[in-house]
Amino acid sequence: MKRNIFISLIGVETLSVGCYLWLQQHFMNDDRRSVVAHFMHHLVSPEWATILIIVGVLAIIAGATTSHSVQSFAIVVLGGLWFAYFISFTFLDFHFNNFKLSTLLTGFVFLTIILEARYGRRL
């Protein structure tokens, strides 16, 4: 039985970030004068944290399955989600002139997803 452990690991990371953002709701700075910065601030709302938690749990399950289509779908959803967070963290870091470790780590998670999509185990 072949399983993809990296999808499950990224699912655990997504679940952990979702739980963290759900508990710590003032993670990002907000600037109501900038429409884009204010919009990106909503990515740490409880609704988005719940979406991260759900996607994380589903990714853990997808990593445990042997279905290539389920795992491919999980990679696409995780890639889109982590790319959105990477772009928003990067934009807010440049906007506030305050570069954080979270942006770097989010970029590495996104890079891991890209590498998994390209070089991951094939069923």
C-alpha positions in Angstrom: 0.0 0.0 0.0 1.6 3.3 -1.1 0.9 6.4 0.8 2.2 9.9 0.4 3.6 11.0 3.8 4.4 14.5 2.6 0.8 15.4 1.8 -0.1 14.3 5.4 2.8 16.3 6.8 1.7 19.4 4.9 -1.8 18.7 6.2 -0.5 18.7 9.8 1.2 22.0 9.1 -2.0 23.5 7.7 -4.0 22.2 10.6 -1.5 23.6 13.1 -1.5 27.0 11.4 -5.3 27.0 11.3 -5.4 26.3 15.1 -2.8 28.9 15.8 -4.6 31.6 13.7 -8.0 30.6 15.3 -6.5 31.1 18.8 -4.3 34.1 18.0 -6.5 36.5 15.9 -4.2 39.5 16.0 -1.4 37.9 14.2 -1.2 40.3 11.3 -1.0 44.1 11.4 -4.0 45.9 9.9 -4.1 49.2 8.0 -7.6 50.4 7.3 -6.3 53.1 5.0 -5.0 50.6 2.5 -7.7 48.5 0.9 -5.4 45.7 -0.1 -3.7 45.5 3.4 -7.1 45.6 5.1 -8.4 42.8 2.8 -5.3 40.6 3.5 -5.7 41.1 7.2 -9.0 39.1 6.9 -6.9 36.0 6.1 -6.4 35.5 9.9 -10.1 35.7 10.7 -11.8 32.8 12.4 -13.5 31.8 9.2 -10.2 31.4 7.3 -8.7 29.6 10.3 -11.6 27.2 10.1 -11.0 26.7 6.4 -7.3 25.9 7.2 -8.3 23.4 9.8 -10.7 21.6 7.5 -8.3 21.6 4.6 -5.5 20.3 7.0 -7.7 17.4 8.2 -8.7 16.5 4.6 -5.1 16.7 3.5 -4.1 14.3 6.3 -6.8 11.9 5.1 -5.8 12.4 1.4 -2.2 11.5 2.3 -3.3 8.3 3.9 -5.2 7.2 0.8 -3.9 5.4 -2.2 -6.0 7.4 -4.7 -3.8 9.4 -7.1 -6.7 11.8 -8.0 -7.5 12.5 -4.3 -3.8 13.2 -3.6 -3.5 15.4 -6.7 -6.5 17.4 -5.7 -5.1 17.8 -2.2 -1.8 19.1 -3.6 -3.7 21.7 -5.8 -5.8 22.9 -2.9 -2.9 23.1 -0.5 -0.7 24.8 -3.1 -3.4 27.5 -3.7 -4.0 28.1 -0.1 -0.3 28.3 0.9 0.4 30.5 -2.1 -2.3 32.9 -1.1 -0.9 33.1 2.4 2.7 33.6 1.1 1.6 36.4 -1.2 -0.4 38.1 1.6 2.4 37.8 4.1 4.9 39.1 1.6 2.7 42.1 0.7 2.1 43.0 4.3 5.8 42.7 5.2 6.6 45.2 2.4 3.7 47.4 3.3 4.6 47.7 7.0 8.4 47.5 6.4 8.5 44.7 8.9 9.9 41.4 7.6 8.8 38.4 9.6 9.9 34.8 9.9 6.3 33.6 9.1 6.7 34.8 5.6 9.9 32.8 5.1 8.4 29.7 6.6 5.2 30.1 4.5 7.4 30.3 1.4 9.2 27.1 2.4 5.9 25.3 2.9 4.8 26.5 -0.5 8.1 25.4 -2.1 7.7 22.0 -0.5 4.2 21.7 -2.1 5.6 22.6 -5.5 8.4 20.1 -5.1 6.0 17.4 -4.0 3.7 18.1 -7.0 6.7 17.8 -9.3 8.8 15.0 -7.8 6.5 13.3 -5.4 5.8 9.6 -5.4 3.6 8.4 -8.2 1.0 5.7 -7.7 
